[in-house]
Amino acid sequence: MKVRSVVTVSLIGLLALSGCSPEPTVDPAPSDGIDRSYLDSSLPLETRVEVLLSQMTQAEKLGQMTQVEEDSLEPGDVALLNLGSVLHGGGGLQGASDAAAWKATVLEHQREAMEDTRLGIPLLYGIDAVHGFGGMDGATVFPHQIGLGAANDPELMTQIGHATAQELAAVGIRWNFAPVLAMPGDIRWGRTYETYSQDPDVVASLGTAYLRGLQGSDLADPSTVLATPKHFVGDGATVYGTSTQIIQVPYLLDQGDAPADPALLEGSLLPPYRAAIDAGARSIMASFSSWGGEKVHGDATLLTDTLRGELGFTGFVVSDWGGCDQVAAKTGFEKVAQCVNAGVDMVMTPFDGEGFQSSLEMAVSRGDVSQARIDEAVSRILTVKFQMGLFDGPVDPAVPTDVVGSAEHRELARRAVQESQVLLSNDGVLPIGPEVRTIAVVGDAADDMGVQAGGWTRSWQGDVGPVIPGTTIAEGIQQRAGADVLVTVGMPDSGQVDLCIAAAGEVPYAEGMGDSTTLALPGLTVLDELGDRCASTVLVVVTGRPVLITNTVDRVDAVVVAWLPGTAGEGIADTLFGDVPFTGTLPVNWPRNLDQVPTAPDGEEYLFPIGFGLTG
């Protein structure tokens, strides 16, 4: 590893002297004394887990509970630490990020786990492909969840899940940290676009449909991908101003504190998880946030009593990025002990797997974590790996890489964009008719794929510019308008324009760095630049959440919410020209002003309420 402490290395040496060496043994021959009947797929799953667990050293067990970000690994570290999982922390690979590069990277980690360790336990490689595999060049990038909530089409969600699973499985990735099952109680939250709706029934319906698409009917099918409903629980219910996290900027809502409200928990927050578990969820990620002042990562009432006791979850719980470091305990091993005792089975420790293993070993030796709890966590992880068929099939992916960005998947993305568009107002300018001969497409989101895709794409926070291949809004309009209509990107040098389409977007962001104080959309200033040169004007809002447009609606002839549509900008042209009707409806309330955030005062109407959307 790139960071290795003297203390940890000394501990590994002591373990080696005690006969519990984590150093890999390459020889798999029967003479090594290992009972490899756990590789016999005809045996009952429980038997396979028992046979394997009974032969594991403590170092091998702790390794299964460890997940490290791959940029913190050196060659040989997967075997040295007996890692149960490697994750990619968002965005593309360093250097080439095409399918061949991803496949080579993933399979090398897997080869090391299966060939260079004593027991050959396969890895789980996890990634945040939250709206398609945005970190891979040429992959299909779908609308973010908020747009899919506007579409509210469970069949579409299942198809998107299946397509995403294929593009992941084609390069050997079998674990996706999605879907988000939170509801944005306060739309200033920077993760609002990662949610489907403020309606728990919609969240449950779409989240389980997507999960079924990822996991298929049998997780042992090598073309399926393990889903991870997240973040359990309450991350969308935090109170403005309660976050203490600072990453470049102070967070306001993300990773903050949610009130310990039993009615909120039972009535709104738990039903989507109950539905996901009933649909076959085998992995769930804990929330960064606090519940009634206590970090969820250290809350046994939520992670054990509620999740396992009340909801009946039997899979494994994975922490969020360094989430165990945030619990209230003072020392490192105390934090690890509290987190594991609370119910976290696999710990995402991005930068220091050895340090985590050292802390957990110390916690066990002091009696702060029981051996039974370690064995329980490892059994859960191994059970899911057996259920996924990771021990039984070839390492090479069963899905060909030519599925990545296929025409079928891109057409699916186009349909998703079509269905997600919400028409908020229309004075008769839409659909665009044959009398329109000149169109100017203007604004900061008009011809910018990075703005269109948003965060969690080619990088964690997202970027502006041509970050991924795809069709921008302007390109889609140019293609649809045809040769007989003059379409310019930006205003022409002079003269009147029949129709101006102003696409105003949010600058890409992710998580708490996107927490907002104003809900302003700076790109609206483009309307001031148009003067009186447009016979009609359509505003297309490219956003991950409702923004304040109250004073703008009456300035334009139509308002369309495009959300963060991803690579298929042509889907927006399809609705603008009336090739398909507007069918999307608002998945969240759209406020008139900040006084209506997080909720409107009694008796006040929202500018547009949840469920609103003009059709036609």
N, C-alpha and C positions, 0 to 999 in steps of 0.2 A: 504494500500500500504506500501511498505517497506520504502519509503521516503515521508514524509508528513510534510509540513511546517506549522508553527503556523499561518502565514498569510493566507494560503489557508483554513485552518480549520476555522479561524475566518470568512472568506468570506462565507463559507458554512453555518455557524451559522447565519450570517446576512440574507442570502437568505431564511433560514428557518423561521426567524422572519417575513419576508416580504410575507410569504405564498408560496414561490417557493422552498420548500424543496426538495433536491435531494434524501432524505432518502426513501428507498423502502417501498411501501405499499403492503402487501401480499394479502389482501382481494379483490378478483376479482368479488364479487357479484354485481348484478345490482344496489343494494342500494348505491353503491359508487358514483353513478351519472355519470359514464363514459359511453359515447356512444360507444359501441363496434361494431358498424356496419362495422368498417374497417376490421373486421375479416370475413365479408361476401364476399366470392370470386366471387359471381355473380354480385357484383357491379362493375362499371367501375373503372379502376385503378386510374384515376385522382380523383375520388370521395373518394376512400379509403385513398389516401394520404391526401386529404383535411380534411377529418373527423379526422384522427389521428393527423395531424399537428396542427389543431385548438385547440386540447385539451392538447398539450404538454406545460409544463412549460419551462422557459428558461434553467433551469438546465438540463432538459431532452433533449432539443435541442442541447445544447453544448455537452452533452454526446454522441449523435449520431455522432458528428464530431470528436470524440476522439478515437484514436487507441493506445493501450498500449501493450508492450511486456509482455507475460504472466509471466515471471520470476520476474517482478516488482509488481505482484499482490499478495495480501493476500486474503483468502476466504472472500467473502462479498464485495470486491472492485468493481466487475462488476456491482452489483446492486447499491452500494453507488454512483458510478460515472455515472450510467446510460449508460455504455459504448456501443457504436455502433459497436465496433470491438475490437478483440484481435488478435495479431499476434504472430507467433513463429519466432524468429530471426535467424534461420539457424541451421541445425544439428538436433541431436536427443534430446529426453527428458532427463532431469536429472533422473538417475535411469533407469528403464526399458523403452525400446523404441519399444516394439513389438506392434502389431496392437491393442491388448486389452488395453494396457496402453495409447496409443494415443486416442483411442475411449473414454475411461473413462475421460481423461483430457478435451477433446473438449466438450463432452456432459455435463460435470459439469459446464463449463463456460456458455453453452447454457441454461442449466436448470436455472441457477441463473438469467440470463437475462430475461427469459420468465416467471419465477414463482415468483421471489423475487422483481420485479419492478412493479410500479403502472400500466403501460400500456402493459407490457409483449412484448416489441419489441425484436425480435430475433437478435442475434449477427451475424456478419460476422467474421469468423475465417480465417485469411490469412496466407499463407506460401509461401516460395520460393522453389517450387518443379520444378526447372528449367531443370532438365534432369531426371525426375522421382522423386519419393518421397524418396530421398536418406537418409533422417533422420529417416526412419522407418526400423527396422530390417526386412530383407527378402523382401523388396520392389524391384521392377524391376528398375534398373538404366540404362538408355539409354545413347547413346553417347551425349556429349555436342553439342550445336547448330552448332558449326563450322564443326563438322563431318557430321551432318545432312545436312548442306549446301553443303558439298562435294557429298553427295548422291543425293540431289536436286530432291526429289521424293515427290510431294505434297500428294499423296495418303498415302504414308508411314507416313507422318507427321500427317495427320488426325487420323490415327490408333494409333499413339503414344500419341496424345492428348487424345483420348478416353480412352486408357489404363491408362494413368496417372490420368484422372478424376475418373475412377472407383476405383483406389487404394486410392485416397484422399477421395472420397465420402464414401467409406467403413468405415472410422473412423469419419465421420461427418464433414470433411473439404470441404467447397464449394467455396473456393476462392484461386486461384493460381496467384502469382506475376510473370507471364510469358505470352507471349514470349518477348524477347528483340528484338526490331526493329531497333537497331542502326547498323551502318556500321563502321568497324574499319579503319579509315583513316590512322592511324599509328599503325602498328601491335605490337609495343612495349607496347601498352595498355594492362593492366592486365585483361581486360574483353573481349579481342578478342575472347576467346573461347565461350563466351556467345552470339556471333553474328553468323548469317548465312553466310554472304557474304559481299563483297565490291560492289556487284551489287544490286541496289535498287529493280530491278524487281524480283530477287531471294528472297530477304528479304520479299517483299510484298507477293509473292506467298506462301512461306513456312510459314511465320508468320500467314497469314490468314487461311491456311490449318490446322495449329496446333490449332488456336483459335476455328475453327469449331469443331475440335475433342474434345476439352475441353467442349464447350458450347452446342454441339449437335444442334438439330433443335428447342429445346424449353428449355429455362433456368429453367422453372418450373419443369422439370423432375429432381427428387431428385438424379439421378445418374450423373448429369452434374455439371460442376464447372465453376465459373466465371473467365474469363481470364483477364489479365492486361497487355496490350501492354505497353512497357517501353523502355527507359526513355525519355519522351517528354521534350525537343528535343535537339539533338546535342551532346549527350554524347560520341559518337564515333568520333566526329570531333574536339576534343580539341587539342590544340597546345602543343607539348612537352615542359615541363618546366614551364607551367603556373599554375599547381596545387599548392595550399598552404596547403593542408590537410596533416596531419601527424598522422598516427596510427601505432605505433611501428617504422615505417620507413617513410621517406618523400615520398609522392606520386609525380609522374612526369607528368602523363597525366590524370589519373582518377580524376574526379571532378574539372578539369581545365577549361580553357576558350576557347570557340570556336569562330571564327571570325563571326561577324554578316553579313554573305554573303547571300543576297537574292537569288542569283542563286543556291547556295548550298542548301539552305532551300527548294526552290520550286522544284528544279530538282532532288534532291537525298533524302533529309531527310523527307519530308512530304509525298511522295507517299505511303510508307508502312503504315503510319498511316491512310491515306485516305482509303486505301484498308481494313484495319482492322475495321475502323468505318463502312464502307459499309457492312462488314461481320458480324456486330452485336456487336462490342466492347461496353461494358457498364461501364468499369472502365479503367482508364489510370493513370499511375504513372508519376509524374514530375521528371525531371532530376536534379541530384546534380550539374551538370555543369553550367557554365555561358555562356551567349550568348552576345558577344560584351561587356564583362566586367560586366554584371548584372546577378546575380543568377537567373536561370530560375524559381525557386520557388517564386520569387518576381516579375516576369515579366508578367504583365497583357496583353501586346501585344501578347505574345506567348500563354499563358494559356487561355486567353479569346478571344481576337480578332482573333487569328489564329486558335486555336483548336476548338473553338465553332462557331465563325463567319464564317471563311473560310471553315473549314472541316465539320462543322455541328454536332459536338459531343454533345450528350444530356445526357450522363451518368455522373458519378462523377469522380473527380480527387482526387487521394490520393497522399500525399507527400511521399518522400523517408524517410529513417531512420533519424529522427531529421533534415530533410531538411529545415524546416522553421527557424531553429536556425542559418542558414548560410546566410540569407539575410542581406543586408547592414544596416538595421535599428539598432539603438543603444540599446534600451531597449527591454526587453522580450515582453511586450505587443505590442510594435511597430513592432517587427519582426512578431508576430502573425498577426497583422492587415495587414501588407503588403502582407504576404503570402495568407491570406484568401481573401483579396480584389483582389489579382492577379488572383485568380480562383481556389485555392486549397479548396476542400470541406471537405475532411477527413484528419486529421493531424496525421501522425505517430510520436507520442511522446513517445518513448519507455519506459522511466524511470519515468516520472512525469506527469501523466494525470491530476492530480489536479492542478499542476502549469500551465499547458496549459489552462485549463478551467478558472482558475483565470485570466490569462492574456487576454483571449478572452472576458471574462465578463467585464473586465476593459476597453478594447478597445471599446466595445459596449456602455458602460455607458458614455464614453468620446465622443462618436460620431465618432470615427475613423473607426468603422465598423457598417454599418447600420443593423437594424433589418431585413430589406428586404433581405440583403445578407445572413444572418443566415438562414432565412426561405428558401431561394433558395437552399442553400447547403444541408439542412436537407431534403428538398423535393426530391432532386436528389438521395440521399442515400436511402430514404424510397422507392422511385420508383423502384430502382433496387432490393431491398429486396422483394417487392411485386412481381416483375417480376420473381424472383427466386423461388417463392412459399414458402418462409421461414415462412410465417404466416399461411399457409394452411395445411401443412403436419405434420406427426408425427416427433418428435425430433430424434428418433432412425433412423440410416441410412437405406436406402432402398437397399443398396448393401451389400452382405455378405462379411465378412473379408477374406474368403478363396480365393477371387479374387486377394489378395495381393501376388505378386510373382508367379502367376499361370503359368502353363506350356505354355499356349497360349501367355501370356505377355513375357515370357522369350524367346520364339521362335521369337516373334516380335523384341525383342532387338537383337537377333542374326542376323536377317535379316538386321536390321539397321546398325550393325557393318559391315556386308558383303558389303553393298552398299556404305558405307562411306570410304572404303579403297582406297587410291590413289597410283597407281604404277608410280613412277617418273622415274625409270631407271631399265633396265633388260637386262643382257648379256646372257640370255638363261637359267639361273638357275631356274627360275620360269615358270610354276608351278613345285613343287617338284616331281620328277619322281621316279619310282620304283627302280632305280639304287642307290638311296640314302639309305644307311643302318645304318648310324650313324649320329645323329643330336645333337649338343650342343646348348642349349638355354641360352644365357648369357646376362648380362647387368642389370642395376638398375631397369628396367621396365619389366624384363622377368617374374618375379613371384611375383608381388607386386600389389595387388588390389587397394590400396590407390593411387598409382601413376597412375594406369589405369583409375580410376574414376575421379581424379582431385578434385578441390574445389567444394563447395556447395554440399557436399555429407553427410558424417556422422558428419561433422562440417563445419563451414563457410569457413575456409581456406583450408580444406582438411588435410589429414594425410597420411603418408606412412604406409605400413603394411596391415594386414588382417582386414581392418576396416569394411568391409561388406562382406557377402557371395557372391560368384560368381565364375566364371572360369577365371583364369589368362591366359596370353598368353602361358606360358609354359605348363600349364595344358591342354589347348586346343590342343596344338601341340602333347602332349603325348597321349591324347585320340584319335586323328585322325591318328597318325602314326601307331598305332597298335603294337601287340606283336612282330612282325618280325623286327621292327626298334628299335635300341637302342637310346633312347632320354635321355640325361642328362641335369639337370639344373645346369649350370656351366660347365666348361671344365673338361673332365675326367683327371685322374691323369697322363696319358701318352698316346702316340699314336696320329695318324692322325684322323681327323674327316671329314666325307664326306661333311657336311654342318654345318656351324655355323650361327645361327640366333641371331643377336645382337639387343636387344630391349633397346633403350636408351630413357629416359624420363625426362621431366621437374619435379622438385619438386613441389608438389601441392601448389596452391596459389589461391587467389581470389581478385578481385577489385584492388585498387591502390597498395596493398602490392605485387602484381605481376607485376607492371610496371617495365620494363626492360631497362637497359642501353646498353646491349650487344647483346641480342638475342642469347646468347651462350647456348650450350647444353653440360653441363659438362660430362654427361654419355658417350659421344663419346670416352672418353679415354679407354673404354673397348676394342676398336679395337686395341689399342697398346699392350694389354695384350695377344692377340691371337697369335702373332708371325706368323709362317708359318705352323701352325698346321691345318688350315682349307683349304680343297680343294676348297670350295666356301663359300662366306659370303653374307648374306642378312641383311641389316640394316632396322629395324622397328623403326620408329620415333614416340614416344608417346608424343604428344605435344598439347597444346591449341592454337598454332599459328605457323607460319613459323619461323624456327630457322636457324642459319647459318651453312650450311653443304657443302658449295661450294668445300672445299678442301677434303671432305670425299667421294663425289659421285664416284670419280675414284678409290677409295681404295677398294670398295666393288663391288659385282657382281649384286646387285639389291638394290633399295631403295623403301620402302613402308612407306607411312604416315598413321598411325593408329589413329591419333588425340587422343582424350580421350574417349575410347570406352565404358566405364562402365562395367557392370557385365558379358557381353557375350564375353569373350575372345576367345571362340571357333569360333566366326565369322571370326577372323583373320586367324586361321588355315584353314578355309574353302577356303579362297582366295589363301593362300600360296600353298595349295595342288591342286588348280585348280578345286575343287568341284563346285565352282561358279566363274564366271569371275570377273576380276577387271572392275568396271564400274564408280568408283568415279572420279571426276575431282576437281581441286583446286578451292575453292570458293574465294581465295584471291591471290594476286601476291606473289611469293616467291623470296625474294631478293638474289643477289649474295653477298652483303656486306652492311654495315650500310650506305654507301653513297646513297643507293637506298631506304632508309627509311626516311621519309614516302613515297616518290615516287622516281622513277628512273629519273635521269637527261635525258633531251631530247636526243634521239638517242641511249640510252643504253637499252639493253634487260635484262629482269629479268632472273634469273637462270631458273625459271619455271613460266610462266605467268598464270594469272587467266584463268581457263578453261582447263588447261593442265592435262592430265592423260592418261597413256598407257592403252590399253584394252587387254583382253585375259586372 
